[in-house]
């Protein structure tokens, strides 16, 4: 949705978006919370580098509202599932 509209690539993802996707999938694979992972915005562990986090934010800012129009059921399910996930406890020890 983002790449085709912003970068104008008709043939799938461009190199920049493919790189961002690979980075995001790698971060998800290494997430210490696994399947119980909250959304990145509500997570206490920030595993993305600052530059990559900004790129993801800009993609989400663009695609988020448009998902409601293009895929309303998927967008609604995403919001419902994420709202039910608790924020994981901090891994820091109490002193």
PDB file of N, CA, C and O in Angstrom:
ATOM      1  N   UNK A   1       0.835  -1.190   0.000  1.00  0.00           N
ATOM      2  CA  UNK A   1       0.000   0.000   0.000  1.00  0.00           C
ATOM      3  C   UNK A   1       0.875   1.248   0.000  1.00  0.00           C
ATOM      4  O   UNK A   1       0.690   2.139  -0.829  1.00  0.00           O
ATOM      5  N   UNK A   2       1.821   1.313   0.921  1.00  0.00           N
ATOM      6  CA  UNK A   2       2.709   2.479   1.027  1.00  0.00           C
ATOM      7  C   UNK A   2       3.643   2.567  -0.167  1.00  0.00           C
ATOM      8  O   UNK A   2       3.713   3.609  -0.820  1.00  0.00           O
ATOM      9  N   UNK A   3       4.351   1.506  -0.460  1.00  0.00           N
ATOM     10  CA  UNK A   3       5.378   1.525  -1.502  1.00  0.00           C
ATOM     11  C   UNK A   3       4.785   1.833  -2.874  1.00  0.00           C
ATOM     12  O   UNK A   3       5.320   2.662  -3.609  1.00  0.00           O
ATOM     13  N   UNK A   4       3.700   1.180  -3.214  1.00  0.00           N
ATOM     14  CA  UNK A   4       3.124   1.396  -4.545  1.00  0.00           C
ATOM     15  C   UNK A   4       2.609   2.820  -4.721  1.00  0.00           C
ATOM     16  O   UNK A   4       2.679   3.370  -5.820  1.00  0.00           O
ATOM     17  N   UNK A   5       2.096   3.417  -3.657  1.00  0.00           N
ATOM     18  CA  UNK A   5       1.544   4.768  -3.764  1.00  0.00           C
ATOM     19  C   UNK A   5       2.603   5.856  -3.601  1.00  0.00           C
ATOM     20  O   UNK A   5       2.553   6.870  -4.297  1.00  0.00           O
ATOM     21  N   UNK A   6       3.552   5.662  -2.701  1.00  0.00           N
ATOM     22  CA  UNK A   6       4.551   6.699  -2.423  1.00  0.00           C
ATOM     23  C   UNK A   6       5.751   6.597  -3.358  1.00  0.00           C
ATOM     24  O   UNK A   6       6.230   7.606  -3.876  1.00  0.00           O
ATOM     25  N   UNK A   7       6.226   5.391  -3.567  1.00  0.00           N
ATOM     26  CA  UNK A   7       7.408   5.205  -4.410  1.00  0.00           C
ATOM     27  C   UNK A   7       7.050   4.907  -5.861  1.00  0.00           C
ATOM     28  O   UNK A   7       7.918   4.946  -6.733  1.00  0.00           O
ATOM     29  N   UNK A   8       5.792   4.612  -6.125  1.00  0.00           N
ATOM     30  CA  UNK A   8       5.330   4.413  -7.492  1.00  0.00           C
ATOM     31  C   UNK A   8       5.801   3.142  -8.163  1.00  0.00           C
ATOM     32  O   UNK A   8       5.836   3.069  -9.391  1.00  0.00           O
ATOM     33  N   UNK A   9       6.165   2.138  -7.381  1.00  0.00           N
ATOM     34  CA  UNK A   9       6.629   0.878  -7.954  1.00  0.00           C
ATOM     35  C   UNK A   9       5.487  -0.076  -8.230  1.00  0.00           C
ATOM     36  O   UNK A   9       4.860  -0.556  -7.285  1.00  0.00           O
ATOM     37  N   UNK A  10       5.191  -0.371  -9.487  1.00  0.00           N
ATOM     38  CA  UNK A  10       4.076  -1.266  -9.796  1.00  0.00           C
ATOM     39  C   UNK A  10       4.403  -2.742  -9.565  1.00  0.00           C
ATOM     40  O   UNK A  10       3.496  -3.569  -9.477  1.00  0.00           O
ATOM     41  N   UNK A  11       5.680  -3.076  -9.468  1.00  0.00           N
ATOM     42  CA  UNK A  11       6.099  -4.479  -9.371  1.00  0.00           C
ATOM     43  C   UNK A  11       6.502  -4.866  -7.955  1.00  0.00           C
ATOM     44  O   UNK A  11       7.643  -5.273  -7.732  1.00  0.00           O
ATOM     45  N   UNK A  12       5.602  -4.750  -7.005  1.00  0.00           N
ATOM     46  CA  UNK A  12       5.925  -5.133  -5.636  1.00  0.00           C
ATOM     47  C   UNK A  12       6.725  -4.066  -4.917  1.00  0.00           C
ATOM     48  O   UNK A  12       6.632  -2.880  -5.234  1.00  0.00           O
ATOM     49  N   UNK A  13       7.513  -4.502  -3.943  1.00  0.00           N
ATOM     50  CA  UNK A  13       8.272  -3.569  -3.117  1.00  0.00           C
ATOM     51  C   UNK A  13       9.547  -3.097  -3.806  1.00  0.00           C
ATOM     52  O   UNK A  13      10.203  -3.854  -4.521  1.00  0.00           O
ATOM     53  N   UNK A  14       9.880  -1.832  -3.577  1.00  0.00           N
ATOM     54  CA  UNK A  14      11.156  -1.304  -4.062  1.00  0.00           C
ATOM     55  C   UNK A  14      12.263  -1.789  -3.118  1.00  0.00           C
ATOM     56  O   UNK A  14      11.977  -2.408  -2.093  1.00  0.00           O
ATOM     57  N   UNK A  15      13.495  -1.515  -3.455  1.00  0.00           N
ATOM     58  CA  UNK A  15      14.622  -1.977  -2.638  1.00  0.00           C
ATOM     59  C   UNK A  15      14.573  -1.419  -1.220  1.00  0.00           C
ATOM     60  O   UNK A  15      14.856  -2.137  -0.261  1.00  0.00           O
ATOM     61  N   UNK A  16      14.213  -0.133  -1.079  1.00  0.00           N
ATOM     62  CA  UNK A  16      14.149   0.483   0.259  1.00  0.00           C
ATOM     63  C   UNK A  16      13.087  -0.182   1.121  1.00  0.00           C
ATOM     64  O   UNK A  16      13.323  -0.477   2.292  1.00  0.00           O
ATOM     65  N   UNK A  17      11.933  -0.412   0.545  1.00  0.00           N
ATOM     66  CA  UNK A  17      10.847  -1.037   1.311  1.00  0.00           C
ATOM     67  C   UNK A  17      11.131  -2.511   1.584  1.00  0.00           C
ATOM     68  O   UNK A  17      10.757  -3.029   2.637  1.00  0.00           O
ATOM     69  N   UNK A  18      11.779  -3.179   0.657  1.00  0.00           N
ATOM     70  CA  UNK A  18      12.163  -4.579   0.870  1.00  0.00           C
ATOM     71  C   UNK A  18      13.162  -4.669   2.025  1.00  0.00           C
ATOM     72  O   UNK A  18      13.088  -5.586   2.843  1.00  0.00           O
ATOM     73  N   UNK A  19      14.089  -3.722   2.088  1.00  0.00           N
ATOM     74  CA  UNK A  19      15.066  -3.683   3.178  1.00  0.00           C
ATOM     75  C   UNK A  19      14.374  -3.426   4.519  1.00  0.00           C
ATOM     76  O   UNK A  19      14.718  -4.047   5.524  1.00  0.00           O
ATOM     77  N   UNK A  20      13.409  -2.518   4.533  1.00  0.00           N
ATOM     78  CA  UNK A  20      12.662  -2.224   5.754  1.00  0.00           C
ATOM     79  C   UNK A  20      11.855  -3.442   6.198  1.00  0.00           C
ATOM     80  O   UNK A  20      11.797  -3.746   7.390  1.00  0.00           O
ATOM     81  N   UNK A  21      11.242  -4.130   5.260  1.00  0.00           N
ATOM     82  CA  UNK A  21      10.477  -5.335   5.578  1.00  0.00           C
ATOM     83  C   UNK A  21      11.382  -6.415   6.168  1.00  0.00           C
ATOM     84  O   UNK A  21      11.024  -7.049   7.161  1.00  0.00           O
ATOM     85  N   UNK A  22      12.539  -6.627   5.572  1.00  0.00           N
ATOM     86  CA  UNK A  22      13.481  -7.635   6.073  1.00  0.00           C
ATOM     87  C   UNK A  22      13.945  -7.283   7.482  1.00  0.00           C
ATOM     88  O   UNK A  22      14.062  -8.159   8.338  1.00  0.00           O
ATOM     89  N   UNK A  23      14.207  -6.014   7.718  1.00  0.00           N
ATOM     90  CA  UNK A  23      14.638  -5.559   9.046  1.00  0.00           C
ATOM     91  C   UNK A  23      13.528  -5.807  10.072  1.00  0.00           C
ATOM     92  O   UNK A  23      13.789  -6.313  11.163  1.00  0.00           O
ATOM     93  N   UNK A  24      12.296  -5.451   9.719  1.00  0.00           N
ATOM     94  CA  UNK A  24      11.167  -5.637  10.632  1.00  0.00           C
ATOM     95  C   UNK A  24      10.941  -7.115  10.944  1.00  0.00           C
ATOM     96  O   UNK A  24      10.688  -7.473  12.095  1.00  0.00           O
ATOM     97  N   UNK A  25      11.030  -7.967   9.940  1.00  0.00           N
ATOM     98  CA  UNK A  25      10.847  -9.405  10.168  1.00  0.00           C
ATOM     99  C   UNK A  25      11.950  -9.972  11.053  1.00  0.00           C
ATOM    100  O   UNK A  25      11.692 -10.836  11.891  1.00  0.00           O
ATOM    101  N   UNK A  26      13.170  -9.494  10.872  1.00  0.00           N
ATOM    102  CA  UNK A  26      14.280  -9.936  11.720  1.00  0.00           C
ATOM    103  C   UNK A  26      14.054  -9.507  13.167  1.00  0.00           C
ATOM    104  O   UNK A  26      14.295 -10.285  14.091  1.00  0.00           O
ATOM    105  N   UNK A  27      13.598  -8.289  13.366  1.00  0.00           N
ATOM    106  CA  UNK A  27      13.321  -7.792  14.721  1.00  0.00           C
ATOM    107  C   UNK A  27      12.200  -8.610  15.367  1.00  0.00           C
ATOM    108  O   UNK A  27      12.286  -8.952  16.546  1.00  0.00           O
ATOM    109  N   UNK A  28      11.160  -8.923  14.612  1.00  0.00           N
ATOM    110  CA  UNK A  28      10.060  -9.730  15.147  1.00  0.00           C
ATOM    111  C   UNK A  28      10.535 -11.123  15.530  1.00  0.00           C
ATOM    112  O   UNK A  28      10.128 -11.669  16.556  1.00  0.00           O
ATOM    113  N   UNK A  29      11.390 -11.687  14.706  1.00  0.00           N
ATOM    114  CA  UNK A  29      11.919 -13.026  14.965  1.00  0.00           C
ATOM    115  C   UNK A  29      12.731 -13.059  16.259  1.00  0.00           C
ATOM    116  O   UNK A  29      12.716 -14.057  16.980  1.00  0.00           O
ATOM    117  N   UNK A  30      13.425 -11.986  16.545  1.00  0.00           N
ATOM    118  CA  UNK A  30      14.283 -11.923  17.731  1.00  0.00           C
ATOM    119  C   UNK A  30      13.597 -11.330  18.957  1.00  0.00           C
ATOM    120  O   UNK A  30      14.229 -11.178  20.003  1.00  0.00           O
ATOM    121  N   UNK A  31      12.331 -10.997  18.847  1.00  0.00           N
ATOM    122  CA  UNK A  31      11.618 -10.353  19.950  1.00  0.00           C
ATOM    123  C   UNK A  31      11.575 -11.283  21.165  1.00  0.00           C
ATOM    124  O   UNK A  31      11.186 -12.444  21.040  1.00  0.00           O
ATOM    125  N   UNK A  32      11.973 -10.779  22.342  1.00  0.00           N
ATOM    126  CA  UNK A  32      11.967 -11.623  23.539  1.00  0.00           C
ATOM    127  C   UNK A  32      10.560 -11.997  24.013  1.00  0.00           C
ATOM    128  O   UNK A  32      10.413 -12.924  24.809  1.00  0.00           O
ATOM    129  N   UNK A  33       9.535 -11.302  23.545  1.00  0.00           N
ATOM    130  CA  UNK A  33       8.167 -11.581  23.976  1.00  0.00           C
ATOM    131  C   UNK A  33       7.453 -12.578  23.077  1.00  0.00           C
ATOM    132  O   UNK A  33       6.364 -13.039  23.418  1.00  0.00           O
ATOM    133  N   UNK A  34       8.039 -12.921  21.943  1.00  0.00           N
ATOM    134  CA  UNK A  34       7.471 -13.930  21.056  1.00  0.00           C
ATOM    135  C   UNK A  34       6.065 -13.613  20.605  1.00  0.00           C
ATOM    136  O   UNK A  34       5.780 -12.488  20.194  1.00  0.00           O
ATOM    137  N   UNK A  35       5.184 -14.592  20.678  1.00  0.00           N
ATOM    138  CA  UNK A  35       3.802 -14.434  20.224  1.00  0.00           C
ATOM    139  C   UNK A  35       3.009 -13.461  21.087  1.00  0.00           C
ATOM    140  O   UNK A  35       1.989 -12.934  20.642  1.00  0.00           O
ATOM    141  N   UNK A  36       3.456 -13.218  22.301  1.00  0.00           N
ATOM    142  CA  UNK A  36       2.752 -12.313  23.212  1.00  0.00           C
ATOM    143  C   UNK A  36       3.197 -10.867  23.044  1.00  0.00           C
ATOM    144  O   UNK A  36       2.895 -10.020  23.885  1.00  0.00           O
ATOM    145  N   UNK A  37       3.905 -10.587  21.975  1.00  0.00           N
ATOM    146  CA  UNK A  37       4.454  -9.263  21.732  1.00  0.00           C
ATOM    147  C   UNK A  37       3.353  -8.211  21.615  1.00  0.00           C
ATOM    148  O   UNK A  37       2.383  -8.406  20.883  1.00  0.00           O
ATOM    149  N   UNK A  38       3.501  -7.102  22.330  1.00  0.00           N
ATOM    150  CA  UNK A  38       2.550  -5.998  22.152  1.00  0.00           C
ATOM    151  C   UNK A  38       2.920  -5.196  20.906  1.00  0.00           C
ATOM    152  O   UNK A  38       3.905  -5.507  20.236  1.00  0.00           O
ATOM    153  N   UNK A  39       2.147  -4.184  20.600  1.00  0.00           N
ATOM    154  CA  UNK A  39       2.538  -3.304  19.505  1.00  0.00           C
ATOM    155  C   UNK A  39       3.816  -2.583  19.906  1.00  0.00           C
ATOM    156  O   UNK A  39       4.078  -2.387  21.093  1.00  0.00           O
ATOM    157  N   UNK A  40       4.592  -2.200  18.940  1.00  0.00           N
ATOM    158  CA  UNK A  40       5.862  -1.531  19.233  1.00  0.00           C
ATOM    159  C   UNK A  40       5.642  -0.240  20.018  1.00  0.00           C
ATOM    160  O   UNK A  40       6.461   0.119  20.864  1.00  0.00           O
ATOM    161  N   UNK A  41       4.542   0.458  19.741  1.00  0.00           N
ATOM    162  CA  UNK A  41       4.267   1.721  20.429  1.00  0.00           C
ATOM    163  C   UNK A  41       4.060   1.522  21.928  1.00  0.00           C
ATOM    164  O   UNK A  41       4.379   2.414  22.714  1.00  0.00           O
ATOM    165  N   UNK A  42       3.534   0.372  22.337  1.00  0.00           N
ATOM    166  CA  UNK A  42       3.282   0.142  23.756  1.00  0.00           C
ATOM    167  C   UNK A  42       4.316  -0.775  24.404  1.00  0.00           C
ATOM    168  O   UNK A  42       4.175  -1.130  25.575  1.00  0.00           O
ATOM    169  N   UNK A  43       5.341  -1.159  23.669  1.00  0.00           N
ATOM    170  CA  UNK A  43       6.364  -2.063  24.196  1.00  0.00           C
ATOM    171  C   UNK A  43       7.420  -1.290  24.972  1.00  0.00           C
ATOM    172  O   UNK A  43       7.766  -0.164  24.615  1.00  0.00           O
ATOM    173  N   UNK A  44       7.922  -1.897  26.024  1.00  0.00           N
ATOM    174  CA  UNK A  44       8.962  -1.261  26.834  1.00  0.00           C
ATOM    175  C   UNK A  44      10.355  -1.494  26.268  1.00  0.00           C
ATOM    176  O   UNK A  44      11.298  -0.786  26.621  1.00  0.00           O
ATOM    177  N   UNK A  45      10.485  -2.476  25.396  1.00  0.00           N
ATOM    178  CA  UNK A  45      11.779  -2.780  24.782  1.00  0.00           C
ATOM    179  C   UNK A  45      11.763  -2.220  23.364  1.00  0.00           C
ATOM    180  O   UNK A  45      10.966  -2.655  22.533  1.00  0.00           O
ATOM    181  N   UNK A  46      12.632  -1.268  23.087  1.00  0.00           N
ATOM    182  CA  UNK A  46      12.694  -0.693  21.743  1.00  0.00           C
ATOM    183  C   UNK A  46      13.854  -1.326  21.003  1.00  0.00           C
ATOM    184  O   UNK A  46      15.011  -0.953  21.198  1.00  0.00           O
ATOM    185  N   UNK A  47      13.536  -2.281  20.155  1.00  0.00           N
ATOM    186  CA  UNK A  47      14.574  -3.058  19.477  1.00  0.00           C
ATOM    187  C   UNK A  47      14.933  -2.510  18.100  1.00  0.00           C
ATOM    188  O   UNK A  47      15.876  -2.995  17.476  1.00  0.00           O
ATOM    189  N   UNK A  48      14.204  -1.515  17.619  1.00  0.00           N
ATOM    190  CA  UNK A  48      14.514  -0.910  16.326  1.00  0.00           C
ATOM    191  C   UNK A  48      15.532   0.211  16.512  1.00  0.00           C
ATOM    192  O   UNK A  48      15.488   0.945  17.499  1.00  0.00           O
ATOM    193  N   UNK A  49      16.443   0.333  15.559  1.00  0.00           N
ATOM    194  CA  UNK A  49      17.341   1.485  15.541  1.00  0.00           C
ATOM    195  C   UNK A  49      16.484   2.716  15.278  1.00  0.00           C
ATOM    196  O   UNK A  49      15.431   2.623  14.647  1.00  0.00           O
ATOM    197  N   UNK A  50      16.935   3.866  15.762  1.00  0.00           N
ATOM    198  CA  UNK A  50      16.136   5.091  15.652  1.00  0.00           C
ATOM    199  C   UNK A  50      15.755   5.416  14.207  1.00  0.00           C
ATOM    200  O   UNK A  50      14.613   5.789  13.940  1.00  0.00           O
ATOM    201  N   UNK A  51      16.686   5.279  13.287  1.00  0.00           N
ATOM    202  CA  UNK A  51      16.402   5.601  11.881  1.00  0.00           C
ATOM    203  C   UNK A  51      15.344   4.661  11.302  1.00  0.00           C
ATOM    204  O   UNK A  51      14.453   5.095  10.571  1.00  0.00           O
ATOM    205  N   UNK A  52      15.447   3.381  11.630  1.00  0.00           N
ATOM    206  CA  UNK A  52      14.475   2.408  11.121  1.00  0.00           C
ATOM    207  C   UNK A  52      13.106   2.617  11.779  1.00  0.00           C
ATOM    208  O   UNK A  52      12.071   2.446  11.135  1.00  0.00           O
ATOM    209  N   UNK A  53      13.108   2.982  13.046  1.00  0.00           N
ATOM    210  CA  UNK A  53      11.850   3.247  13.750  1.00  0.00           C
ATOM    211  C   UNK A  53      11.111   4.402  13.071  1.00  0.00           C
ATOM    212  O   UNK A  53       9.891   4.352  12.919  1.00  0.00           O
ATOM    213  N   UNK A  54      11.842   5.439  12.663  1.00  0.00           N
ATOM    214  CA  UNK A  54      11.229   6.569  11.967  1.00  0.00           C
ATOM    215  C   UNK A  54      10.655   6.153  10.616  1.00  0.00           C
ATOM    216  O   UNK A  54       9.584   6.615  10.222  1.00  0.00           O
ATOM    217  N   UNK A  55      11.365   5.287   9.913  1.00  0.00           N
ATOM    218  CA  UNK A  55      10.860   4.808   8.620  1.00  0.00           C
ATOM    219  C   UNK A  55       9.558   4.030   8.812  1.00  0.00           C
ATOM    220  O   UNK A  55       8.602   4.206   8.056  1.00  0.00           O
ATOM    221  N   UNK A  56       9.533   3.174   9.825  1.00  0.00           N
ATOM    222  CA  UNK A  56       8.319   2.392  10.094  1.00  0.00           C
ATOM    223  C   UNK A  56       7.178   3.319  10.489  1.00  0.00           C
ATOM    224  O   UNK A  56       6.042   3.123  10.058  1.00  0.00           O
ATOM    225  N   UNK A  57       7.467   4.319  11.299  1.00  0.00           N
ATOM    226  CA  UNK A  57       6.427   5.271  11.694  1.00  0.00           C
ATOM    227  C   UNK A  57       5.827   5.975  10.486  1.00  0.00           C
ATOM    228  O   UNK A  57       4.611   6.147  10.405  1.00  0.00           O
ATOM    229  N   UNK A  58       6.676   6.383   9.549  1.00  0.00           N
ATOM    230  CA  UNK A  58       6.143   7.086   8.378  1.00  0.00           C
ATOM    231  C   UNK A  58       5.291   6.149   7.520  1.00  0.00           C
ATOM    232  O   UNK A  58       4.275   6.571   6.967  1.00  0.00           O
ATOM    233  N   UNK A  59       5.694   4.893   7.406  1.00  0.00           N
ATOM    234  CA  UNK A  59       4.881   3.917   6.669  1.00  0.00           C
ATOM    235  C   UNK A  59       3.544   3.726   7.372  1.00  0.00           C
ATOM    236  O   UNK A  59       2.497   3.727   6.725  1.00  0.00           O
ATOM    237  N   UNK A  60       3.570   3.563   8.687  1.00  0.00           N
ATOM    238  CA  UNK A  60       2.338   3.336   9.440  1.00  0.00           C
ATOM    239  C   UNK A  60       1.431   4.568   9.412  1.00  0.00           C
ATOM    240  O   UNK A  60       0.211   4.439   9.317  1.00  0.00           O
ATOM    241  N   UNK A  61       2.023   5.757   9.493  1.00  0.00           N
ATOM    242  CA  UNK A  61       1.242   6.989   9.419  1.00  0.00           C
ATOM    243  C   UNK A  61       0.489   7.084   8.089  1.00  0.00           C
ATOM    244  O   UNK A  61      -0.650   7.547   8.035  1.00  0.00           O
ATOM    245  N   UNK A  62       1.139   6.643   7.039  1.00  0.00           N
ATOM    246  CA  UNK A  62       0.509   6.680   5.723  1.00  0.00           C
ATOM    247  C   UNK A  62      -0.521   5.554   5.576  1.00  0.00           C
ATOM    248  O   UNK A  62      -1.664   5.793   5.187  1.00  0.00           O
ATOM    249  N   UNK A  63      -0.106   4.344   5.887  1.00  0.00           N
ATOM    250  CA  UNK A  63      -0.926   3.166   5.598  1.00  0.00           C
ATOM    251  C   UNK A  63      -2.062   2.949   6.595  1.00  0.00           C
ATOM    252  O   UNK A  63      -3.116   2.433   6.224  1.00  0.00           O
ATOM    253  N   UNK A  64      -1.864   3.333   7.846  1.00  0.00           N
ATOM    254  CA  UNK A  64      -2.864   3.070   8.878  1.00  0.00           C
ATOM    255  C   UNK A  64      -4.264   3.543   8.526  1.00  0.00           C
ATOM    256  O   UNK A  64      -5.191   2.733   8.485  1.00  0.00           O
ATOM    257  N   UNK A  65      -4.442   4.838   8.271  1.00  0.00           N
ATOM    258  CA  UNK A  65      -5.791   5.324   7.937  1.00  0.00           C
ATOM    259  C   UNK A  65      -6.340   4.721   6.641  1.00  0.00           C
ATOM    260  O   UNK A  65      -7.547   4.510   6.521  1.00  0.00           O
ATOM    261  N   UNK A  66      -5.486   4.449   5.698  1.00  0.00           N
ATOM    262  CA  UNK A  66      -5.926   3.896   4.420  1.00  0.00           C
ATOM    263  C   UNK A  66      -6.339   2.431   4.550  1.00  0.00           C
ATOM    264  O   UNK A  66      -7.127   1.932   3.748  1.00  0.00           O
ATOM    265  N   UNK A  67      -5.810   1.749   5.555  1.00  0.00           N
ATOM    266  CA  UNK A  67      -6.194   0.350   5.778  1.00  0.00           C
ATOM    267  C   UNK A  67      -7.674   0.247   6.122  1.00  0.00           C
ATOM    268  O   UNK A  67      -8.333  -0.723   5.746  1.00  0.00           O
ATOM    269  N   UNK A  68      -8.200   1.238   6.832  1.00  0.00           N
ATOM    270  CA  UNK A  68      -9.625   1.212   7.176  1.00  0.00           C
ATOM    271  C   UNK A  68     -10.504   1.214   5.931  1.00  0.00           C
ATOM    272  O   UNK A  68     -11.573   0.604   5.922  1.00  0.00           O
ATOM    273  N   UNK A  69     -10.062   1.892   4.890  1.00  0.00           N
ATOM    274  CA  UNK A  69     -10.842   1.934   3.649  1.00  0.00           C
ATOM    275  C   UNK A  69     -10.576   0.727   2.755  1.00  0.00           C
ATOM    276  O   UNK A  69     -11.496   0.185   2.143  1.00  0.00           O
ATOM    277  N   UNK A  70      -9.337   0.317   2.686  1.00  0.00           N
ATOM    278  CA  UNK A  70      -8.961  -0.758   1.757  1.00  0.00           C
ATOM    279  C   UNK A  70      -9.265  -2.153   2.310  1.00  0.00           C
ATOM    280  O   UNK A  70      -9.749  -3.021   1.585  1.00  0.00           O
ATOM    281  N   UNK A  71      -8.981  -2.360   3.590  1.00  0.00           N
ATOM    282  CA  UNK A  71      -9.195  -3.664   4.240  1.00  0.00           C
ATOM    283  C   UNK A  71      -9.830  -3.434   5.618  1.00  0.00           C
ATOM    284  O   UNK A  71      -9.169  -3.636   6.636  1.00  0.00           O
ATOM    285  N   UNK A  72     -11.093  -3.019   5.664  1.00  0.00           N
ATOM    286  CA  UNK A  72     -11.699  -2.655   6.950  1.00  0.00           C
ATOM    287  C   UNK A  72     -11.717  -3.785   7.974  1.00  0.00           C
ATOM    288  O   UNK A  72     -11.472  -3.545   9.156  1.00  0.00           O
ATOM    289  N   UNK A  73     -11.999  -5.005   7.546  1.00  0.00           N
ATOM    290  CA  UNK A  73     -12.045  -6.122   8.496  1.00  0.00           C
ATOM    291  C   UNK A  73     -10.670  -6.370   9.111  1.00  0.00           C
ATOM    292  O   UNK A  73     -10.553  -6.518  10.327  1.00  0.00           O
ATOM    293  N   UNK A  74      -9.634  -6.415   8.280  1.00  0.00           N
ATOM    294  CA  UNK A  74      -8.276  -6.645   8.790  1.00  0.00           C
ATOM    295  C   UNK A  74      -7.830  -5.514   9.709  1.00  0.00           C
ATOM    296  O   UNK A  74      -7.193  -5.763  10.733  1.00  0.00           O
ATOM    297  N   UNK A  75      -8.155  -4.285   9.355  1.00  0.00           N
ATOM    298  CA  UNK A  75      -7.779  -3.144  10.192  1.00  0.00           C
ATOM    299  C   UNK A  75      -8.473  -3.222  11.544  1.00  0.00           C
ATOM    300  O   UNK A  75      -7.852  -2.974  12.577  1.00  0.00           O
ATOM    301  N   UNK A  76      -9.748  -3.563  11.544  1.00  0.00           N
ATOM    302  CA  UNK A  76     -10.499  -3.680  12.792  1.00  0.00           C
ATOM    303  C   UNK A  76      -9.958  -4.815  13.655  1.00  0.00           C
ATOM    304  O   UNK A  76      -9.798  -4.648  14.864  1.00  0.00           O
ATOM    305  N   UNK A  77      -9.678  -5.957  13.052  1.00  0.00           N
ATOM    306  CA  UNK A  77      -9.131  -7.087  13.811  1.00  0.00           C
ATOM    307  C   UNK A  77      -7.762  -6.738  14.394  1.00  0.00           C
ATOM    308  O   UNK A  77      -7.452  -7.127  15.520  1.00  0.00           O
ATOM    309  N   UNK A  78      -6.953  -6.019  13.648  1.00  0.00           N
ATOM    310  CA  UNK A  78      -5.642  -5.584  14.134  1.00  0.00           C
ATOM    311  C   UNK A  78      -5.812  -4.714  15.381  1.00  0.00           C
ATOM    312  O   UNK A  78      -5.104  -4.902  16.370  1.00  0.00           O
ATOM    313  N   UNK A  79      -6.738  -3.776  15.337  1.00  0.00           N
ATOM    314  CA  UNK A  79      -6.975  -2.901  16.486  1.00  0.00           C
ATOM    315  C   UNK A  79      -7.503  -3.679  17.685  1.00  0.00           C
ATOM    316  O   UNK A  79      -7.084  -3.431  18.815  1.00  0.00           O
ATOM    317  N   UNK A  80      -8.418  -4.614  17.452  1.00  0.00           N
ATOM    318  CA  UNK A  80      -8.987  -5.391  18.553  1.00  0.00           C
ATOM    319  C   UNK A  80      -7.950  -6.299  19.206  1.00  0.00           C
ATOM    320  O   UNK A  80      -7.858  -6.348  20.433  1.00  0.00           O
ATOM    321  N   UNK A  81      -7.186  -7.003  18.418  1.00  0.00           N
ATOM    322  CA  UNK A  81      -6.184  -7.922  18.957  1.00  0.00           C
ATOM    323  C   UNK A  81      -5.124  -7.151  19.725  1.00  0.00           C
ATOM    324  O   UNK A  81      -4.736  -7.558  20.820  1.00  0.00           O
ATOM    325  N   UNK A  82      -4.655  -6.056  19.172  1.00  0.00           N
ATOM    326  CA  UNK A  82      -3.610  -5.284  19.835  1.00  0.00           C
ATOM    327  C   UNK A  82      -4.097  -4.615  21.106  1.00  0.00           C
ATOM    328  O   UNK A  82      -3.318  -4.434  22.041  1.00  0.00           O
ATOM    329  N   UNK A  83      -5.369  -4.244  21.162  1.00  0.00           N
ATOM    330  CA  UNK A  83      -5.879  -3.595  22.368  1.00  0.00           C
ATOM    331  C   UNK A  83      -6.022  -4.588  23.517  1.00  0.00           C
ATOM    332  O   UNK A  83      -6.068  -4.182  24.678  1.00  0.00           O
ATOM    333  N   UNK A  84      -6.091  -5.868  23.213  1.00  0.00           N
ATOM    334  CA  UNK A  84      -6.249  -6.886  24.260  1.00  0.00           C
ATOM    335  C   UNK A  84      -4.925  -7.401  24.807  1.00  0.00           C
ATOM    336  O   UNK A  84      -4.895  -8.039  25.859  1.00  0.00           O
ATOM    337  N   UNK A  85      -3.842  -7.130  24.108  1.00  0.00           N
ATOM    338  CA  UNK A  85      -2.538  -7.609  24.565  1.00  0.00           C
ATOM    339  C   UNK A  85      -2.027  -6.733  25.697  1.00  0.00           C
ATOM    340  O   UNK A  85      -1.982  -5.510  25.564  1.00  0.00           O
ATOM    341  N   UNK A  86      -1.646  -7.342  26.799  1.00  0.00           N
ATOM    342  CA  UNK A  86      -1.107  -6.538  27.904  1.00  0.00           C
ATOM    343  C   UNK A  86       0.303  -6.055  27.587  1.00  0.00           C
ATOM    344  O   UNK A  86       1.023  -6.677  26.806  1.00  0.00           O
ATOM    345  N   UNK A  87       0.683  -4.954  28.194  1.00  0.00           N
ATOM    346  CA  UNK A  87       2.046  -4.464  28.060  1.00  0.00           C
ATOM    347  C   UNK A  87       2.938  -5.379  28.880  1.00  0.00           C
ATOM    348  O   UNK A  87       2.656  -5.605  30.057  1.00  0.00           O
ATOM    349  N   UNK A  88       4.000  -5.910  28.299  1.00  0.00           N
ATOM    350  CA  UNK A  88       4.863  -6.831  29.042  1.00  0.00           C
ATOM    351  C   UNK A  88       5.570  -6.126  30.189  1.00  0.00           C
ATOM    352  O   UNK A  88       5.863  -4.933  30.102  1.00  0.00           O
ATOM    353  N   UNK A  89       5.844  -6.855  31.259  1.00  0.00           N
ATOM    354  CA  UNK A  89       6.557  -6.245  32.382  1.00  0.00           C
ATOM    355  C   UNK A  89       7.981  -5.891  31.991  1.00  0.00           C
ATOM    356  O   UNK A  89       8.565  -6.485  31.085  1.00  0.00           O
ATOM    357  N   UNK A  90       8.513  -4.930  32.680  1.00  0.00           N
ATOM    358  CA  UNK A  90       9.889  -4.514  32.425  1.00  0.00           C
ATOM    359  C   UNK A  90      10.830  -5.633  32.831  1.00  0.00           C
ATOM    360  O   UNK A  90      10.565  -6.352  33.794  1.00  0.00           O
ATOM    361  N   UNK A  91      11.926  -5.784  32.104  1.00  0.00           N
ATOM    362  CA  UNK A  91      12.901  -6.828  32.419  1.00  0.00           C
ATOM    363  C   UNK A  91      13.951  -6.333  33.405  1.00  0.00           C
ATOM    364  O   UNK A  91      14.841  -7.090  33.791  1.00  0.00           O
ATOM    365  N   UNK A  92      13.858  -5.076  33.817  1.00  0.00           N
ATOM    366  CA  UNK A  92      14.830  -4.522  34.757  1.00  0.00           C
ATOM    367  C   UNK A  92      14.535  -5.029  36.160  1.00  0.00           C
ATOM    368  O   UNK A  92      13.381  -5.224  36.539  1.00  0.00           O
ATOM    369  N   UNK A  93      15.580  -5.234  36.905  1.00  0.00           N
ATOM    370  CA  UNK A  93      15.406  -5.681  38.290  1.00  0.00           C
ATOM    371  C   UNK A  93      15.096  -4.486  39.177  1.00  0.00           C
ATOM    372  O   UNK A  93      15.631  -3.395  38.982  1.00  0.00           O
ATOM    373  N   UNK A  94      14.225  -4.709  40.153  1.00  0.00           N
ATOM    374  CA  UNK A  94      13.947  -3.660  41.138  1.00  0.00           C
ATOM    375  C   UNK A  94      15.127  -3.544  42.074  1.00  0.00           C
ATOM    376  O   UNK A  94      15.726  -4.543  42.472  1.00  0.00           O
ATOM    377  N   UNK A  95      15.448  -2.331  42.416  1.00  0.00           N
ATOM    378  CA  UNK A  95      16.596  -2.119  43.310  1.00  0.00           C
ATOM    379  C   UNK A  95      16.155  -1.739  44.679  1.00  0.00           C
ATOM    380  O   UNK A  95      16.989  -1.524  45.558  1.00  0.00           O
TER     381      UNK A  95
END
